[in-house]
Amino acid sequence: MLFDVQIGDVVQLRKTHPCGSQEWLVTRIGADIGLKCQGCGRKVMLTRRAFNKSVKRCVSRPLANPQDEGTPAQDERPDAPAR
């Protein structure tokens, strides 16, 4: 199963970390997935393949910044000078 993951997601893995926590914060996305244990703060890197095998579910996803939605960038405003 391919898992859609974003930076800032908190995911639950199948195996419990030695500190007792199962929840991990996603800190990096690329060829490898960077994770930080929510219990002890340990940072690990997993390949995408290993991550997709070991992820159980997404516990929480950060909310989009409501100020960013609906406001066009400076270059997209109709009153912006043409370049």
Legacy VTK file of the C-alpha trace (Angstrom):
# vtk DataFile Version 3.0
C-alpha trace
ASCII
DATASET POLYDATA
POINTS 83 float
0.000 0.000 0.000
1.349 3.408 -0.964
0.818 5.973 1.743
0.356 9.676 0.949
2.517 11.464 3.492
3.327 15.134 4.047
5.811 16.946 6.260
4.242 17.519 9.671
2.074 14.387 9.604
2.030 12.234 12.731
1.930 8.564 11.754
1.597 5.344 13.715
4.006 2.539 12.837
3.326 -1.169 13.261
6.112 -1.820 15.765
6.443 0.042 19.044
9.658 2.029 19.597
11.741 0.873 22.614
10.660 4.032 24.477
7.043 2.814 24.240
5.723 5.261 21.647
4.183 4.280 18.311
3.716 7.820 16.985
6.256 9.508 14.705
6.427 13.013 13.223
7.369 13.195 9.517
10.262 15.652 9.206
11.613 14.952 5.709
10.265 13.608 2.439
12.396 12.518 -0.477
13.961 9.233 -1.473
13.983 8.569 2.272
11.393 9.550 4.890
12.685 11.337 7.993
10.840 10.536 11.228
11.086 11.843 14.796
9.747 9.763 17.696
7.038 11.604 19.623
8.067 9.836 22.833
11.814 10.322 23.096
12.744 12.595 20.171
14.942 10.033 18.374
15.339 10.760 14.655
15.474 7.982 12.065
15.473 7.722 8.275
13.504 5.025 6.448
13.454 4.263 2.756
10.062 4.831 1.139
9.687 1.083 0.744
10.396 0.383 4.432
8.143 3.279 5.463
5.209 2.065 3.343
5.596 -1.427 4.826
5.720 -0.247 8.427
3.138 2.567 8.508
-0.195 1.653 10.071
-2.187 4.888 9.893
-1.985 8.673 9.872
-2.796 9.963 13.370
-2.960 13.659 12.489
-2.187 16.020 9.653
-1.301 19.699 10.106
-3.971 22.170 9.054
-3.260 24.432 6.112
-2.666 28.043 7.058
-6.046 29.769 6.473
-4.281 33.057 5.673
-2.500 31.436 2.705
-5.707 30.140 1.116
-7.571 32.432 -1.218
-4.983 35.228 -1.287
-3.167 35.451 -4.600
0.565 35.992 -4.755
1.855 39.462 -5.617
2.425 38.541 -9.286
-1.092 37.105 -9.632
-2.979 40.207 -8.488
-4.833 42.011 -11.241
-3.508 45.414 -10.146
0.137 44.248 -10.224
2.246 45.973 -12.904
2.990 43.861 -15.990
6.547 42.691 -16.483
LINES 1 84
83 0 1 2 3 4 5 6 7 8 9 10 11 12 13 14 15 16 17 18 19 20 21 22 23 24 25 26 27 28 29 30 31 32 33 34 35 36 37 38 39 40 41 42 43 44 45 46 47 48 49 50 51 52 53 54 55 56 57 58 59 60 61 62 63 64 65 66 67 68 69 70 71 72 73 74 75 76 77 78 79 80 81 82
